[in-house]
Amino acid sequence: MDHSTLFLFTGIGCLLLVATAIGQLLKWRAPSPSPVIDNLNARIYAWWVMVVVIGIAFLMGRAGIIILFYLISFYALREFITLTPTRRSDYPALVAAFYFALPVQYLLIWVDWYGLFAIFIPVYLFLLLPILSSFGGDTVRYLERAANVQWGLMIAVYCISAVPALVILPIPGFEGKNLLLVAWLILVVQISDVLQYVCGKIFGKRKIAPSLSPSKTVEGFAGGIALATLVGACLYWITPFKPWQAALIALLVCLLGFAGGLVMSAIKRDRGVKDWGHMIEGHGGMLDRLDSICFAAPVFFHVLRYWWV
């Protein structure tokens, strides 16, 4: 890690220490056990674990980030497929998704083969998976089943893999610092989620999409996006952006993150569940924590590649 990365992680650690102290103080002062405060402390503890895991990956450099997100994609894809209907004839397509598409996608990032990395899943796998499913001869809800596997692969593998792909971008004057782009993206999008929740709890009155996500409000959306955009602009020093460029890109990824949250909530409502899983205490499943990143990461990657490479 360089000095900028160490300074960034030190700042995050200080924020988590403050949050931990506040959570414990609230728990101590509460007259009786409070599920809300317990959930808050569980979320803070989960953030400690996630920051430590990401920090270890950063210490390992490019290889660590690629391996970490490979594992994240595997568990995210498993969560997605678990909640979608499949039949025995879909097994060849599922095997290809988990044990061919997933490792090959990350191998292409490892060897820095952008030309194939960009089209491998949305072109070749979109054609291959329905072919494999059709060999079973099972036509019951065939279109829905084929789309489920394709969509899961797109969200959990292709979109998430855009995060470690940031490390392969050869940005002039920014060599050796690409890990900071990963940190900037995750921080801005995740802070946007947190601030939208906080602003919604404090000022929220009008529901923005009550049938999809009852906790999201117009006031929370506006306040969270504005504050997260400001945070992204203030963190310009860890990016190749100027302050105004960091603000515009932060606004873009925050809006995409919000849209991603709504889409993933719609899928959960369709499947009749509240969370994608229970892997992360206080946060739900892997996809519950990454729903915003899924939509923001690929656009952020291509904006950088088009304008800065």
N, C-alpha and C positions, 0 to 999 in steps of 0.2 A: 504494500500500500504506500502511496505517496502522501505528502503532508496534507493535501486537500482531502483525500479520502479519510485519513485519520481524524482530521478536524471535523469532518462531517459525521463520522460515527461517534465521536466524542459528544457532539451536540445532540445527536439522537439519544445517546445514553443518558445525558443530563435531563432531557425531556421525559424519558421513561422513569427516571428516578423521581422527578417531581410528580408525575402521574401516579406512581406507586405510593408516594407519601400521601397524596390527596385521597387515594382510594382507601388506604389503611386508616386515615383520619376519619373519613366518612363512616367506615365500618365501626370504628371505636366509639364514635359519637351517636350512632344510631341507637335508639332506645330498644329496638328489637331487631332480629335478623331481617334483612331486606333483600329480596331477590334481585332488585335493580342494582344495588351496591355490590352484591355477590357477582352478578353478571359483569359489572364494570371491572372488578378486580380480576375476574377470569380472563377478560379480554386483554387487560394490561399484562397479565402473566403470559398469555399467548403471544403478545407482541414482543416480550423479552425473548422468548424462545425463537421466534421468527427472525428477529434482528441478529441474534447470536448465530443462527444457521446461515443467514446471508453473509454475516461477517466472516465466518469460516470459509465460505465459498469465495469471497473476495480475496482472502489471504492466499487461496490456491490459484487465483488469477483466472485467466480465460477458461482453463480446463474445469475449474471449480464451478464457474457459472453455468457452463454448458451441461455438466453432469447434474447440477442441482435442478435446472429447469427440465432436463430430461425426466427426472423422477417426478417433478411437479406435473408434467404433462401426462405421465403414466397414471398417476392417481386421479387426475382430473378426468381423463378419458374413462377410467373405470367408474367414477361417480356418474358420469353422463350416461354411459351404456347401462348401468345398473337401473336407472330410472326410466329407460325407454324400452318398449316392447320388442323382443327379438324371438326368433324361432330357431329350431335346430338347423334349418337350411342356411341360417345366417352365420353359422360358426366359421366357415372358411373366410368370410369377409371380416369377421371379428379378429380371427387369428392374423390375417394380413394387416389389419389396422394396428394391433398391439405389437406384433413381432416383426413386421416388415416396414410399414409406413413410419411408425414412431422412431425406431432407431435410425433408419435411413435419413429421415429429415434432419435429425441432430448430427449425423455423420456429415451431411452436406454442409452444415454450418461449421463443423470442426475443420473441414478441408477448405472452407471458404469458396464454395462453388455456388455463387449467387444465382447464376442463370438457371440452374436446375432447382435450387432451394425454393425459388420464387414460384415455380409452376408444378413441382412434383406432386403435391397433394391436390391443389385445385384443378389440375388437368388429368394427370395420369391415374391418381388414386380415385378420383371421381368417376372415371371410366371403369377401372378395375373392380371396385367393390361391388357394384350392382351385377357385374358379370359373374363374380364368384357366388353371390346370393342366388342368382338365377339357375345355377347348376343343380340346386336342390329340387327344382320343379315346384316349389311351394309358392302359390300366388296369393295366399291369404294376406291382405294388407301389405302386399309386396312394396308398393310405392312408398308407403309410410316407413316401413322397416329400412328400406334402402336409404331414404333421406335421413333417418335417425343416425345411422352409422356415419354417413357422409358429413352431416352437420356436427356430430360429436368430434370427428377427426379434425374438422376445420377449426372448431372453437378450441378444443383442448390441446391440439398439437400445432397446427399451422399458426394460429394467432399467438399462442403463448411462446412458441419458438422464436417469434420476432424479438423477444426481450434479449436472449443470449446472442441473437444475430447482430445486436448493436455492437458487440465487441469486435466484429470483423470489418466494420466500416473504416476505410482509410481516410480519415478526415485530416486535411493538411493543417499542420500546426497543433494538432491535438493527439499526436501519436502517443501511445502508451497510457492514455487517460480514458479510454472508452468505457471502462467499468463505471466511471462516474455518470455516464449517460444512463446506465441501468439504474443506478441509485436515484438519479433525478426523476426519471419516469415513475418509478415505484413510489417515491416520496410524494410527488405532486398528486398523482391519482389517488393514492390511499389517504392523503391528508384531505383531499377534496371530499371523499366519502365521509370521513370523520366530521369535517366541518359542516357538511350538509346535514348530518344527523344532529349535531349540536345546535346549529342555527334553527333547525326545524323544531327541536324541543323547546327552545327559548322563544322564538318568534312565530313559529308555524301556525297558520290558521287555515289556509286553503290547500286542500289536497291536490296534488298535481296528477296523480294516476291512482286513485283509490282502489280500483279493481286489481291492479298489478302490485303496488307497493304502498300500503296504507300509511306508512311512516314518512313518505316523501311529500314535502310541501313546496309550494311556490317560493315561500320565504326562505326555506332551508336550501332549496336549489340555488336561488340568487345569491344568498349570503355565502354559501359554501363555495360556489364556483368563483365568486369575486375574491374571496380570501385566499383560496388555493392558487388562483392566478397571481396574486400578489406574492405568495410564497415562492412560486416558480420563478417570478421575475427577480426576487431577492437572491435566489440560488443560481443566478446566471454565471457566477464565478466558477462553478464546477462544470460548465458546458462551453461549447464553442460559440454560444449565442451572445449577442448584445442584450442589454436589459429589455429593450422593447421587443426584440425577437423572442426572448425567453417568455415574456408575458403573453405574446400572441400564441406561441406553441403550447404554453401551459393552459390557456383558455381552450384551445382545440382539444387537447388530450382530456381535459376535465369534462368537456361536453360529450366527447366520445365515451368516456368512462360512465357518465350518467346514463347515456343511451344503452350502453352495454348492461348496466344494472337492470334497466327496465326490461330489456329483451330476456335476460336470464331469469328475471322474476316471472315473466310471462310463461316461460317454459316450466318453471316450478309449479305455477298455478295450474297449468295444463295437466301436470302429472299428479297434482293433489298433495304436494309436500311443501313444507316451510323452508327446509334447508336441503342442500345437495347431499350432506352427510354430517358426520359428527367427528371428523378427524381433528379439528382445531377447536379446543374448548372455548366457548364463548363466541365463536365465529361461525360455527357450522362446518361445512366441508371445504375442500380445497377450492372448488369453484365459487363458493360463497365469498371467499377472500379475493378471488382473481377475476370475478365477473367484469369489473371495470377495466382491468388490465387487458383482458381478451380483446376488447374493441379498440383500446387506445394504442396498444403496442405496434400492430402492423402499420397503422397510419403514421405513427411517430417514426418508425424505422424508414419508411419510404420518403417521408418529408426530409429526413436527414440525408438519405442517399441522393435524392434529387437535387437538393439545394446546397449541401455542404461537401459532398464527395466529388 
